[in-house]
Amino acid sequence: MAGKISPETVKAVSEYTDIVALIGEYTRLEKRSGDWWGCCPFHHEKTPSFYVQPAKKMYYCFGCHEGGGRCHFL
């Protein structure tokens, strides 16, 4: 199975990665009611539409509809 990452490895990386800190390296995030909002790193925008939910380790942009997180891999 050369060249493929095992589901166990993906799960381990997901569990140990702080998704807010990781995404915060690409865009400024602001905490609102336990979740985080910022301008989307995938497209240019002036008002924040990018949502990060750390409890679920997921993100979603209401502008361009890009999203992902642990649920996409497991």
N, CA, C, O and CB atoms as a CASP TS submission, in Angstrom:
PFRMAT TS
TARGET T0000
AUTHOR 0000-0000-0000
METHOD Language model
MODEL 1
PARENT N/A
ATOM      1  N   MET     1       0.840  -1.185   0.000  1.00  0.00           N
ATOM      2  CA  MET     1       0.000   0.000   0.000  1.00  0.00           C
ATOM      3  C   MET     1       0.883   1.247   0.000  1.00  0.00           C
ATOM      4  O   MET     1       0.639   2.177   0.768  1.00  0.00           O
ATOM      5  CB  MET     1      -0.954  -0.001   1.220  1.00  0.00           C
ATOM      6  N   ALA     2       1.879   1.272  -0.831  1.00  0.00           N
ATOM      7  CA  ALA     2       2.805   2.402  -0.903  1.00  0.00           C
ATOM      8  C   ALA     2       2.098   3.642  -1.430  1.00  0.00           C
ATOM      9  O   ALA     2       1.279   3.569  -2.346  1.00  0.00           O
ATOM     10  CB  ALA     2       4.008   2.059  -1.792  1.00  0.00           C
ATOM     11  N   GLY     3       2.429   4.775  -0.836  1.00  0.00           N
ATOM     12  CA  GLY     3       1.893   6.050  -1.309  1.00  0.00           C
ATOM     13  C   GLY     3       0.566   6.436  -0.692  1.00  0.00           C
ATOM     14  O   GLY     3       0.074   7.532  -0.961  1.00  0.00           O
ATOM     15  N   LYS     4      -0.032   5.590   0.118  1.00  0.00           N
ATOM     16  CA  LYS     4      -1.312   5.915   0.743  1.00  0.00           C
ATOM     17  C   LYS     4      -1.124   6.094   2.243  1.00  0.00           C
ATOM     18  O   LYS     4      -0.301   5.424   2.867  1.00  0.00           O
ATOM     19  CB  LYS     4      -2.359   4.816   0.455  1.00  0.00           C
ATOM     20  N   ILE     5      -1.893   6.998   2.801  1.00  0.00           N
ATOM     21  CA  ILE     5      -1.852   7.233   4.241  1.00  0.00           C
ATOM     22  C   ILE     5      -2.994   6.440   4.866  1.00  0.00           C
ATOM     23  O   ILE     5      -4.138   6.520   4.418  1.00  0.00           O
ATOM     24  CB  ILE     5      -1.962   8.769   4.583  1.00  0.00           C
ATOM     25  N   SER     6      -2.679   5.693   5.880  1.00  0.00           N
ATOM     26  CA  SER     6      -3.690   4.838   6.511  1.00  0.00           C
ATOM     27  C   SER     6      -4.737   5.688   7.236  1.00  0.00           C
ATOM     28  O   SER     6      -4.430   6.789   7.694  1.00  0.00           O
ATOM     29  CB  SER     6      -3.026   3.852   7.499  1.00  0.00           C
ATOM     30  N   PRO     7      -5.958   5.190   7.341  1.00  0.00           N
ATOM     31  CA  PRO     7      -6.996   5.904   8.095  1.00  0.00           C
ATOM     32  C   PRO     7      -6.593   6.143   9.551  1.00  0.00           C
ATOM     33  O   PRO     7      -6.977   7.148  10.148  1.00  0.00           O
ATOM     34  CB  PRO     7      -8.303   5.123   8.047  1.00  0.00           C
ATOM     35  N   GLU     8      -5.826   5.223  10.112  1.00  0.00           N
ATOM     36  CA  GLU     8      -5.375   5.389  11.498  1.00  0.00           C
ATOM     37  C   GLU     8      -4.448   6.593  11.634  1.00  0.00           C
ATOM     38  O   GLU     8      -4.529   7.338  12.610  1.00  0.00           O
ATOM     39  CB  GLU     8      -4.661   4.119  11.983  1.00  0.00           C
ATOM     40  N   THR     9      -3.564   6.779  10.648  1.00  0.00           N
ATOM     41  CA  THR     9      -2.648   7.925  10.661  1.00  0.00           C
ATOM     42  C   THR     9      -3.412   9.222  10.491  1.00  0.00           C
ATOM     43  O   THR     9      -3.133  10.196  11.190  1.00  0.00           O
ATOM     44  CB  THR     9      -1.591   7.788   9.558  1.00  0.00           C
ATOM     45  N   VAL    10      -4.364   9.256   9.581  1.00  0.00           N
ATOM     46  CA  VAL    10      -5.186  10.454   9.368  1.00  0.00           C
ATOM     47  C   VAL    10      -5.931  10.803  10.653  1.00  0.00           C
ATOM     48  O   VAL    10      -5.996  11.971  11.039  1.00  0.00           O
ATOM     49  CB  VAL    10      -6.191  10.237   8.199  1.00  0.00           C
ATOM     50  N   LYS    11      -6.491   9.795  11.313  1.00  0.00           N
ATOM     51  CA  LYS    11      -7.223  10.021  12.557  1.00  0.00           C
ATOM     52  C   LYS    11      -6.294  10.570  13.644  1.00  0.00           C
ATOM     53  O   LYS    11      -6.665  11.496  14.365  1.00  0.00           O
ATOM     54  CB  LYS    11      -7.886   8.717  13.032  1.00  0.00           C
ATOM     55  N   ALA    12      -5.096  10.006  13.763  1.00  0.00           N
ATOM     56  CA  ALA    12      -4.138  10.459  14.776  1.00  0.00           C
ATOM     57  C   ALA    12      -3.727  11.907  14.541  1.00  0.00           C
ATOM     58  O   ALA    12      -3.674  12.697  15.484  1.00  0.00           O
ATOM     59  CB  ALA    12      -2.900   9.559  14.779  1.00  0.00           C
ATOM     60  N   VAL    13      -3.439  12.257  13.306  1.00  0.00           N
ATOM     61  CA  VAL    13      -3.052  13.636  12.981  1.00  0.00           C
ATOM     62  C   VAL    13      -4.208  14.582  13.288  1.00  0.00           C
ATOM     63  O   VAL    13      -3.997  15.654  13.854  1.00  0.00           O
ATOM     64  CB  VAL    13      -2.633  13.759  11.488  1.00  0.00           C
ATOM     65  N   SER    14      -5.418  14.194  12.922  1.00  0.00           N
ATOM     66  CA  SER    14      -6.594  15.022  13.176  1.00  0.00           C
ATOM     67  C   SER    14      -6.807  15.256  14.667  1.00  0.00           C
ATOM     68  O   SER    14      -7.116  16.371  15.086  1.00  0.00           O
ATOM     69  CB  SER    14      -7.832  14.375  12.571  1.00  0.00           C
ATOM     70  N   GLU    15      -6.644  14.215  15.459  1.00  0.00           N
ATOM     71  CA  GLU    15      -6.859  14.329  16.899  1.00  0.00           C
ATOM     72  C   GLU    15      -5.830  15.237  17.573  1.00  0.00           C
ATOM     73  O   GLU    15      -6.158  15.913  18.549  1.00  0.00           O
ATOM     74  CB  GLU    15      -6.820  12.956  17.534  1.00  0.00           C
ATOM     75  N   TYR    16      -4.604  15.263  17.076  1.00  0.00           N
ATOM     76  CA  TYR    16      -3.536  16.033  17.711  1.00  0.00           C
ATOM     77  C   TYR    16      -3.330  17.422  17.107  1.00  0.00           C
ATOM     78  O   TYR    16      -2.529  18.206  17.617  1.00  0.00           O
ATOM     79  CB  TYR    16      -2.256  15.267  17.627  1.00  0.00           C
ATOM     80  N   THR    17      -4.041  17.728  16.031  1.00  0.00           N
ATOM     81  CA  THR    17      -3.884  19.032  15.387  1.00  0.00           C
ATOM     82  C   THR    17      -4.907  20.019  15.926  1.00  0.00           C
ATOM     83  O   THR    17      -6.099  19.718  15.986  1.00  0.00           O
ATOM     84  CB  THR    17      -4.020  18.904  13.862  1.00  0.00           C
ATOM     85  N   ASP    18      -4.442  21.185  16.314  1.00  0.00           N
ATOM     86  CA  ASP    18      -5.325  22.274  16.728  1.00  0.00           C
ATOM     87  C   ASP    18      -5.771  22.984  15.452  1.00  0.00           C
ATOM     88  O   ASP    18      -5.009  23.754  14.868  1.00  0.00           O
ATOM     89  CB  ASP    18      -4.604  23.273  17.736  1.00  0.00           C
ATOM     90  N   ILE    19      -7.000  22.726  15.022  1.00  0.00           N
ATOM     91  CA  ILE    19      -7.485  23.239  13.745  1.00  0.00           C
ATOM     92  C   ILE    19      -7.525  24.769  13.729  1.00  0.00           C
ATOM     93  O   ILE    19      -7.298  25.377  12.683  1.00  0.00           O
ATOM     94  CB  ILE    19      -8.872  22.678  13.447  1.00  0.00           C
ATOM     95  N   VAL    20      -7.807  25.393  14.862  1.00  0.00           N
ATOM     96  CA  VAL    20      -7.837  26.860  14.929  1.00  0.00           C
ATOM     97  C   VAL    20      -6.431  27.421  14.736  1.00  0.00           C
ATOM     98  O   VAL    20      -6.251  28.391  13.999  1.00  0.00           O
ATOM     99  CB  VAL    20      -8.427  27.339  16.284  1.00  0.00           C
ATOM    100  N   ALA    21      -5.447  26.831  15.381  1.00  0.00           N
ATOM    101  CA  ALA    21      -4.062  27.296  15.230  1.00  0.00           C
ATOM    102  C   ALA    21      -3.576  27.079  13.798  1.00  0.00           C
ATOM    103  O   ALA    21      -2.901  27.939  13.232  1.00  0.00           O
ATOM    104  CB  ALA    21      -3.132  26.564  16.225  1.00  0.00           C
ATOM    105  N   LEU    22      -3.919  25.937  13.216  1.00  0.00           N
ATOM    106  CA  LEU    22      -3.493  25.641  11.848  1.00  0.00           C
ATOM    107  C   LEU    22      -4.096  26.629  10.854  1.00  0.00           C
ATOM    108  O   LEU    22      -3.369  27.217  10.053  1.00  0.00           O
ATOM    109  CB  LEU    22      -3.884  24.212  11.468  1.00  0.00           C
ATOM    110  N   ILE    23      -5.404  26.819  10.894  1.00  0.00           N
ATOM    111  CA  ILE    23      -6.067  27.745   9.969  1.00  0.00           C
ATOM    112  C   ILE    23      -5.653  29.176  10.273  1.00  0.00           C
ATOM    113  O   ILE    23      -5.570  30.008   9.370  1.00  0.00           O
ATOM    114  CB  ILE    23      -7.603  27.603  10.056  1.00  0.00           C
ATOM    115  N   GLY    24      -5.390  29.468  11.560  1.00  0.00           N
ATOM    116  CA  GLY    24      -4.944  30.803  11.960  1.00  0.00           C
ATOM    117  C   GLY    24      -3.607  31.203  11.356  1.00  0.00           C
ATOM    118  O   GLY    24      -3.257  32.384  11.362  1.00  0.00           O
ATOM    119  N   GLU    25      -2.852  30.238  10.835  1.00  0.00           N
ATOM    120  CA  GLU    25      -1.610  30.560  10.135  1.00  0.00           C
ATOM    121  C   GLU    25      -1.889  31.121   8.739  1.00  0.00           C
ATOM    122  O   GLU    25      -0.994  31.692   8.117  1.00  0.00           O
ATOM    123  CB  GLU    25      -0.721  29.316  10.035  1.00  0.00           C
ATOM    124  N   TYR    26      -3.104  30.968   8.246  1.00  0.00           N
ATOM    125  CA  TYR    26      -3.457  31.399   6.892  1.00  0.00           C
ATOM    126  C   TYR    26      -4.437  32.558   6.857  1.00  0.00           C
ATOM    127  O   TYR    26      -4.503  33.281   5.863  1.00  0.00           O
ATOM    128  CB  TYR    26      -4.032  30.251   6.134  1.00  0.00           C
ATOM    129  N   THR    27      -5.199  32.746   7.926  1.00  0.00           N
ATOM    130  CA  THR    27      -6.151  33.848   7.999  1.00  0.00           C
ATOM    131  C   THR    27      -6.412  34.189   9.458  1.00  0.00           C
ATOM    132  O   THR    27      -6.331  33.320  10.326  1.00  0.00           O
ATOM    133  CB  THR    27      -7.473  33.490   7.274  1.00  0.00           C
ATOM    134  N   ARG    28      -6.722  35.443   9.729  1.00  0.00           N
ATOM    135  CA  ARG    28      -6.996  35.879  11.103  1.00  0.00           C
ATOM    136  C   ARG    28      -8.391  35.422  11.497  1.00  0.00           C
ATOM    137  O   ARG    28      -9.362  35.682  10.786  1.00  0.00           O
ATOM    138  CB  ARG    28      -6.864  37.429  11.243  1.00  0.00           C
ATOM    139  N   LEU    29      -8.487  34.739  12.634  1.00  0.00           N
ATOM    140  CA  LEU    29      -9.759  34.249  13.131  1.00  0.00           C
ATOM    141  C   LEU    29     -10.151  34.987  14.400  1.00  0.00           C
ATOM    142  O   LEU    29      -9.295  35.374  15.196  1.00  0.00           O
ATOM    143  CB  LEU    29      -9.694  32.744  13.386  1.00  0.00           C
ATOM    144  N   GLU    30     -11.456  35.178  14.584  1.00  0.00           N
ATOM    145  CA  GLU    30     -11.991  35.859  15.761  1.00  0.00           C
ATOM    146  C   GLU    30     -13.011  34.937  16.420  1.00  0.00           C
ATOM    147  O   GLU    30     -13.875  34.374  15.747  1.00  0.00           O
ATOM    148  CB  GLU    30     -12.637  37.238  15.381  1.00  0.00           C
ATOM    149  N   LYS    31     -12.907  34.787  17.737  1.00  0.00           N
ATOM    150  CA  LYS    31     -13.808  33.899  18.455  1.00  0.00           C
ATOM    151  C   LYS    31     -15.162  34.560  18.671  1.00  0.00           C
ATOM    152  O   LYS    31     -15.251  35.698  19.133  1.00  0.00           O
ATOM    153  CB  LYS    31     -13.199  33.491  19.795  1.00  0.00           C
ATOM    154  N   ARG    32     -16.223  33.817  18.324  1.00  0.00           N
ATOM    155  CA  ARG    32     -17.598  34.268  18.535  1.00  0.00           C
ATOM    156  C   ARG    32     -18.407  33.079  19.036  1.00  0.00           C
ATOM    157  O   ARG    32     -18.599  32.105  18.307  1.00  0.00           O
ATOM    158  CB  ARG    32     -18.219  34.865  17.219  1.00  0.00           C
ATOM    159  N   SER    33     -18.875  33.152  20.257  1.00  0.00           N
ATOM    160  CA  SER    33     -19.727  32.112  20.853  1.00  0.00           C
ATOM    161  C   SER    33     -19.122  30.716  20.783  1.00  0.00           C
ATOM    162  O   SER    33     -19.830  29.756  20.480  1.00  0.00           O
ATOM    163  CB  SER    33     -21.065  32.101  20.171  1.00  0.00           C
ATOM    164  N   GLY    34     -17.859  30.589  21.051  1.00  0.00           N
ATOM    165  CA  GLY    34     -17.209  29.286  21.093  1.00  0.00           C
ATOM    166  C   GLY    34     -16.668  28.795  19.770  1.00  0.00           C
ATOM    167  O   GLY    34     -15.876  27.854  19.742  1.00  0.00           O
ATOM    168  N   ASP    35     -17.076  29.408  18.673  1.00  0.00           N
ATOM    169  CA  ASP    35     -16.570  29.045  17.358  1.00  0.00           C
ATOM    170  C   ASP    35     -15.741  30.212  16.826  1.00  0.00           C
ATOM    171  O   ASP    35     -15.668  31.264  17.461  1.00  0.00           O
ATOM    172  CB  ASP    35     -17.739  28.686  16.378  1.00  0.00           C
ATOM    173  N   TRP    36     -15.128  30.031  15.684  1.00  0.00           N
ATOM    174  CA  TRP    36     -14.205  31.022  15.141  1.00  0.00           C
ATOM    175  C   TRP    36     -14.643  31.451  13.745  1.00  0.00           C
ATOM    176  O   TRP    36     -15.108  30.632  12.952  1.00  0.00           O
ATOM    177  CB  TRP    36     -12.774  30.464  15.104  1.00  0.00           C
ATOM    178  N   TRP    37     -14.491  32.742  13.452  1.00  0.00           N
ATOM    179  CA  TRP    37     -14.866  33.305  12.156  1.00  0.00           C
ATOM    180  C   TRP    37     -13.708  34.120  11.595  1.00  0.00           C
ATOM    181  O   TRP    37     -12.928  34.707  12.345  1.00  0.00           O
ATOM    182  CB  TRP    37     -16.138  34.181  12.280  1.00  0.00           C
ATOM    183  N   GLY    38     -13.607  34.149  10.282  1.00  0.00           N
ATOM    184  CA  GLY    38     -12.588  34.954   9.628  1.00  0.00           C
ATOM    185  C   GLY    38     -12.865  35.049   8.140  1.00  0.00           C
ATOM    186  O   GLY    38     -13.830  34.475   7.634  1.00  0.00           O
ATOM    187  N   CYS    39     -12.009  35.779   7.448  1.00  0.00           N
ATOM    188  CA  CYS    39     -12.105  35.853   5.990  1.00  0.00           C
ATOM    189  C   CYS    39     -11.542  34.557   5.408  1.00  0.00           C
ATOM    190  O   CYS    39     -10.542  34.025   5.890  1.00  0.00           O
ATOM    191  CB  CYS    39     -11.338  37.106   5.429  1.00  0.00           C
ATOM    192  N   CYS    40     -12.191  34.073   4.382  1.00  0.00           N
ATOM    193  CA  CYS    40     -11.835  32.788   3.785  1.00  0.00           C
ATOM    194  C   CYS    40     -10.441  32.821   3.156  1.00  0.00           C
ATOM    195  O   CYS    40     -10.119  33.751   2.417  1.00  0.00           O
ATOM    196  CB  CYS    40     -12.868  32.394   2.736  1.00  0.00           C
ATOM    197  N   PRO    41      -9.617  31.817   3.441  1.00  0.00           N
ATOM    198  CA  PRO    41      -8.293  31.748   2.819  1.00  0.00           C
ATOM    199  C   PRO    41      -8.336  31.205   1.386  1.00  0.00           C
ATOM    200  O   PRO    41      -7.312  31.197   0.701  1.00  0.00           O
ATOM    201  CB  PRO    41      -7.378  30.881   3.662  1.00  0.00           C
ATOM    202  N   PHE    42      -9.507  30.751   0.926  1.00  0.00           N
ATOM    203  CA  PHE    42      -9.626  30.177  -0.414  1.00  0.00           C
ATOM    204  C   PHE    42     -10.036  31.187  -1.475  1.00  0.00           C
ATOM    205  O   PHE    42      -9.843  30.940  -2.665  1.00  0.00           O
ATOM    206  CB  PHE    42     -10.616  29.057  -0.395  1.00  0.00           C
ATOM    207  N   HIS    43     -10.603  32.329  -1.065  1.00  0.00           N
ATOM    208  CA  HIS    43     -10.980  33.370  -2.027  1.00  0.00           C
ATOM    209  C   HIS    43     -10.907  34.732  -1.325  1.00  0.00           C
ATOM    210  O   HIS    43     -10.891  34.810  -0.096  1.00  0.00           O
ATOM    211  CB  HIS    43     -12.424  33.112  -2.609  1.00  0.00           C
ATOM    212  N   HIS    44     -10.863  35.780  -2.112  1.00  0.00           N
ATOM    213  CA  HIS    44     -10.756  37.139  -1.565  1.00  0.00           C
ATOM    214  C   HIS    44     -12.135  37.621  -1.125  1.00  0.00           C
ATOM    215  O   HIS    44     -13.094  37.552  -1.893  1.00  0.00           O
ATOM    216  CB  HIS    44     -10.144  38.117  -2.614  1.00  0.00           C
ATOM    217  N   GLU    45     -12.232  38.104   0.098  1.00  0.00           N
ATOM    218  CA  GLU    45     -13.484  38.676   0.591  1.00  0.00           C
ATOM    219  C   GLU    45     -13.185  39.769   1.608  1.00  0.00           C
ATOM    220  O   GLU    45     -12.108  39.801   2.203  1.00  0.00           O
ATOM    221  CB  GLU    45     -14.381  37.583   1.219  1.00  0.00           C
ATOM    222  N   LYS    46     -14.144  40.657   1.797  1.00  0.00           N
ATOM    223  CA  LYS    46     -13.957  41.776   2.713  1.00  0.00           C
ATOM    224  C   LYS    46     -14.608  41.540   4.069  1.00  0.00           C
ATOM    225  O   LYS    46     -14.176  42.110   5.071  1.00  0.00           O
ATOM    226  CB  LYS    46     -14.509  43.034   2.101  1.00  0.00           C
ATOM    227  N   THR    47     -15.641  40.706   4.110  1.00  0.00           N
ATOM    228  CA  THR    47     -16.305  40.409   5.376  1.00  0.00           C
ATOM    229  C   THR    47     -16.199  38.912   5.670  1.00  0.00           C
ATOM    230  O   THR    47     -16.294  38.095   4.754  1.00  0.00           O
ATOM    231  CB  THR    47     -17.793  40.856   5.338  1.00  0.00           C
ATOM    232  N   PRO    48     -16.005  38.551   6.921  1.00  0.00           N
ATOM    233  CA  PRO    48     -15.809  37.148   7.277  1.00  0.00           C
ATOM    234  C   PRO    48     -17.023  36.258   6.966  1.00  0.00           C
ATOM    235  O   PRO    48     -18.147  36.552   7.375  1.00  0.00           O
ATOM    236  CB  PRO    48     -15.479  37.048   8.742  1.00  0.00           C
ATOM    237  N   SER    49     -16.772  35.184   6.245  1.00  0.00           N
ATOM    238  CA  SER    49     -17.808  34.177   6.004  1.00  0.00           C
ATOM    239  C   SER    49     -17.246  32.778   6.224  1.00  0.00           C
ATOM    240  O   SER    49     -17.892  31.781   5.901  1.00  0.00           O
ATOM    241  CB  SER    49     -18.375  34.307   4.574  1.00  0.00           C
ATOM    242  N   PHE    50     -16.042  32.715   6.774  1.00  0.00           N
ATOM    243  CA  PHE    50     -15.346  31.454   6.994  1.00  0.00           C
ATOM    244  C   PHE    50     -15.511  31.051   8.454  1.00  0.00           C
ATOM    245  O   PHE    50     -15.154  31.809   9.356  1.00  0.00           O
ATOM    246  CB  PHE    50     -13.841  31.569   6.614  1.00  0.00           C
ATOM    247  N   TYR    51     -16.048  29.863   8.685  1.00  0.00           N
ATOM    248  CA  TYR    51     -16.450  29.378  10.003  1.00  0.00           C
ATOM    249  C   TYR    51     -15.614  28.165  10.386  1.00  0.00           C
ATOM    250  O   TYR    51     -15.464  27.237   9.592  1.00  0.00           O
ATOM    251  CB  TYR    51     -17.954  29.026  10.025  1.00  0.00           C
ATOM    252  N   VAL    52     -15.066  28.168  11.605  1.00  0.00           N
ATOM    253  CA  VAL    52     -14.289  27.040  12.100  1.00  0.00           C
ATOM    254  C   VAL    52     -14.931  26.569  13.406  1.00  0.00           C
ATOM    255  O   VAL    52     -15.146  27.359  14.325  1.00  0.00           O
ATOM    256  CB  VAL    52     -12.778  27.431  12.310  1.00  0.00           C
ATOM    257  N   GLN    53     -15.231  25.279  13.473  1.00  0.00           N
ATOM    258  CA  GLN    53     -15.835  24.703  14.666  1.00  0.00           C
ATOM    259  C   GLN    53     -14.840  23.706  15.263  1.00  0.00           C
ATOM    260  O   GLN    53     -14.778  22.556  14.829  1.00  0.00           O
ATOM    261  CB  GLN    53     -17.209  24.012  14.335  1.00  0.00           C
ATOM    262  N   PRO    54     -14.058  24.148  16.262  1.00  0.00           N
ATOM    263  CA  PRO    54     -12.997  23.290  16.794  1.00  0.00           C
ATOM    264  C   PRO    54     -13.498  22.004  17.439  1.00  0.00           C
ATOM    265  O   PRO    54     -12.807  20.987  17.371  1.00  0.00           O
ATOM    266  CB  PRO    54     -12.200  24.051  17.793  1.00  0.00           C
ATOM    267  N   ALA    55     -14.666  22.012  18.059  1.00  0.00           N
ATOM    268  CA  ALA    55     -15.172  20.798  18.711  1.00  0.00           C
ATOM    269  C   ALA    55     -15.382  19.665  17.708  1.00  0.00           C
ATOM    270  O   ALA    55     -15.202  18.493  18.037  1.00  0.00           O
ATOM    271  CB  ALA    55     -16.487  21.097  19.438  1.00  0.00           C
ATOM    272  N   LYS    56     -15.759  20.022  16.494  1.00  0.00           N
ATOM    273  CA  LYS    56     -15.977  19.026  15.439  1.00  0.00           C
ATOM    274  C   LYS    56     -14.802  18.942  14.471  1.00  0.00           C
ATOM    275  O   LYS    56     -14.814  18.142  13.535  1.00  0.00           O
ATOM    276  CB  LYS    56     -17.246  19.351  14.670  1.00  0.00           C
ATOM    277  N   LYS    57     -13.785  19.777  14.705  1.00  0.00           N
ATOM    278  CA  LYS    57     -12.603  19.821  13.839  1.00  0.00           C
ATOM    279  C   LYS    57     -13.003  19.996  12.374  1.00  0.00           C
ATOM    280  O   LYS    57     -12.545  19.259  11.501  1.00  0.00           O
ATOM    281  CB  LYS    57     -11.766  18.541  14.009  1.00  0.00           C
ATOM    282  N   MET    58     -13.864  20.984  12.120  1.00  0.00           N
ATOM    283  CA  MET    58     -14.318  21.219  10.762  1.00  0.00           C
ATOM    284  C   MET    58     -14.315  22.710  10.445  1.00  0.00           C
ATOM    285  O   MET    58     -14.281  23.555  11.340  1.00  0.00           O
ATOM    286  CB  MET    58     -15.714  20.634  10.557  1.00  0.00           C
ATOM    287  N   TYR    59     -14.350  23.013   9.133  1.00  0.00           N
ATOM    288  CA  TYR    59     -14.417  24.396   8.675  1.00  0.00           C
ATOM    289  C   TYR    59     -15.353  24.469   7.480  1.00  0.00           C
ATOM    290  O   TYR    59     -15.576  23.479   6.783  1.00  0.00           O
ATOM    291  CB  TYR    59     -13.006  24.938   8.310  1.00  0.00           C
ATOM    292  N   TYR    60     -15.903  25.678   7.255  1.00  0.00           N
ATOM    293  CA  TYR    60     -16.806  25.875   6.113  1.00  0.00           C
ATOM    294  C   TYR    60     -16.844  27.349   5.760  1.00  0.00           C
ATOM    295  O   TYR    60     -16.858  28.205   6.645  1.00  0.00           O
ATOM    296  CB  TYR    60     -18.239  25.349   6.425  1.00  0.00           C
ATOM    297  N   CYS    61     -16.860  27.643   4.477  1.00  0.00           N
ATOM    298  CA  CYS    61     -17.015  29.018   4.005  1.00  0.00           C
ATOM    299  C   CYS    61     -18.406  29.153   3.388  1.00  0.00           C
ATOM    300  O   CYS    61     -18.762  28.428   2.460  1.00  0.00           O
ATOM    301  CB  CYS    61     -15.895  29.400   2.968  1.00  0.00           C
ATOM    302  N   PHE    62     -19.178  30.089   3.918  1.00  0.00           N
ATOM    303  CA  PHE    62     -20.514  30.323   3.397  1.00  0.00           C
ATOM    304  C   PHE    62     -20.481  31.116   2.092  1.00  0.00           C
ATOM    305  O   PHE    62     -21.508  31.253   1.427  1.00  0.00           O
ATOM    306  CB  PHE    62     -21.354  31.053   4.428  1.00  0.00           C
ATOM    307  N   GLY    63     -19.316  31.636   1.720  1.00  0.00           N
ATOM    308  CA  GLY    63     -19.178  32.379   0.467  1.00  0.00           C
ATOM    309  C   GLY    63     -18.872  31.481  -0.716  1.00  0.00           C
ATOM    310  O   GLY    63     -19.587  31.508  -1.718  1.00  0.00           O
ATOM    311  N   CYS    64     -17.816  30.685  -0.613  1.00  0.00           N
ATOM    312  CA  CYS    64     -17.393  29.839  -1.738  1.00  0.00           C
ATOM    313  C   CYS    64     -17.750  28.365  -1.537  1.00  0.00           C
ATOM    314  O   CYS    64     -17.544  27.550  -2.436  1.00  0.00           O
ATOM    315  CB  CYS    64     -15.895  29.971  -1.946  1.00  0.00           C
ATOM    316  N   HIS    65     -18.285  28.021  -0.365  1.00  0.00           N
ATOM    317  CA  HIS    65     -18.750  26.668  -0.038  1.00  0.00           C
ATOM    318  C   HIS    65     -17.630  25.634   0.089  1.00  0.00           C
ATOM    319  O   HIS    65     -17.879  24.433  -0.014  1.00  0.00           O
ATOM    320  CB  HIS    65     -19.717  26.211  -1.084  1.00  0.00           C
ATOM    321  N   GLU    66     -16.401  26.097   0.311  1.00  0.00           N
ATOM    322  CA  GLU    66     -15.308  25.167   0.611  1.00  0.00           C
ATOM    323  C   GLU    66     -15.469  24.731   2.060  1.00  0.00           C
ATOM    324  O   GLU    66     -15.841  25.534   2.916  1.00  0.00           O
ATOM    325  CB  GLU    66     -13.890  25.825   0.363  1.00  0.00           C
ATOM    326  N   GLY    67     -15.196  23.491   2.332  1.00  0.00           N
ATOM    327  CA  GLY    67     -15.310  23.002   3.691  1.00  0.00           C
ATOM    328  C   GLY    67     -14.567  21.697   3.854  1.00  0.00           C
ATOM    329  O   GLY    67     -14.155  21.074   2.875  1.00  0.00           O
ATOM    330  N   GLY    68     -14.404  21.298   5.068  1.00  0.00           N
ATOM    331  CA  GLY    68     -13.743  20.037   5.338  1.00  0.00           C
ATOM    332  C   GLY    68     -13.475  19.861   6.805  1.00  0.00           C
ATOM    333  O   GLY    68     -13.919  20.644   7.645  1.00  0.00           O
ATOM    334  N   GLY    69     -12.750  18.832   7.087  1.00  0.00           N
ATOM    335  CA  GLY    69     -12.413  18.521   8.456  1.00  0.00           C
ATOM    336  C   GLY    69     -12.373  17.031   8.663  1.00  0.00           C
ATOM    337  O   GLY    69     -12.391  16.248   7.712  1.00  0.00           O
ATOM    338  N   ARG    70     -12.321  16.658   9.903  1.00  0.00           N
ATOM    339  CA  ARG    70     -12.174  15.242  10.247  1.00  0.00           C
ATOM    340  C   ARG    70     -13.279  14.403   9.640  1.00  0.00           C
ATOM    341  O   ARG    70     -13.012  13.280   9.210  1.00  0.00           O
ATOM    342  CB  ARG    70     -12.161  15.062  11.755  1.00  0.00           C
ATOM    343  N   CYS    71     -14.511  14.894   9.583  1.00  0.00           N
ATOM    344  CA  CYS    71     -15.612  14.089   9.067  1.00  0.00           C
ATOM    345  C   CYS    71     -15.408  13.705   7.599  1.00  0.00           C
ATOM    346  O   CYS    71     -15.994  12.725   7.141  1.00  0.00           O
ATOM    347  CB  CYS    71     -16.920  14.843   9.224  1.00  0.00           C
ATOM    348  N   HIS    72     -14.607  14.438   6.868  1.00  0.00           N
ATOM    349  CA  HIS    72     -14.359  14.132   5.465  1.00  0.00           C
ATOM    350  C   HIS    72     -13.376  12.973   5.284  1.00  0.00           C
ATOM    351  O   HIS    72     -13.315  12.374   4.211  1.00  0.00           O
ATOM    352  CB  HIS    72     -13.834  15.362   4.757  1.00  0.00           C
ATOM    353  N   PHE    73     -12.613  12.659   6.324  1.00  0.00           N
ATOM    354  CA  PHE    73     -11.588  11.631   6.210  1.00  0.00           C
ATOM    355  C   PHE    73     -11.983  10.325   6.877  1.00  0.00           C
ATOM    356  O   PHE    73     -11.447   9.272   6.534  1.00  0.00           O
ATOM    357  CB  PHE    73     -10.305  12.126   6.801  1.00  0.00           C
ATOM    358  N   LEU    74     -12.912  10.373   7.825  1.00  0.00           N
ATOM    359  CA  LEU    74     -13.240   9.174   8.597  1.00  0.00           C
ATOM    360  C   LEU    74     -14.589   8.627   8.209  1.00  0.00           C
ATOM    361  O   LEU    74     -15.027   7.616   8.760  1.00  0.00           O
ATOM    362  CB  LEU    74     -13.214   9.469  10.084  1.00  0.00           C
TER
END
